[in-house]
Amino acid sequence: MRPAGPAPITTIRGTPRWCGQSLSVFATIDCHDNAHFTFSHAEEYSMTLDELTSAVAEKAGITKADSTKAVRAILDSIQTALKSGDKVTITGFGSFEVVERAAREGRNPQTGKTITIAASKAVRFKPGKGLKEAVG
């Protein structure tokens, strides 16, 4: 809840934000007396699709429109392959695959009652050697 009086505004990554508002996954601003700011989880910045296509356009020396088409085509191709049950491996980067999660027992945290959680499918990503070495 925003404090009474003039609305304090901060700027993070060039975007004005109200104090106390969650800033995607970049930061949460906590205002005290409209003056003191505490940033948490600033290292958890997440690149957006728009930023990714811009980076691809810059690195490849192509227009942003062309890079958007290329990135979307890659993502659609990965999604289509996973839907059909295929594993997608990009050498040096990693692999994507669909895994089956079995039905299991869980607890309702409000009531404490045991419930059955239905079986489901999930996408698993396993980083490749090149990505592991590049990151850390």
Disulfide bonds with the S-S distance in Angstrom:
Cys19-Cys31 2.39
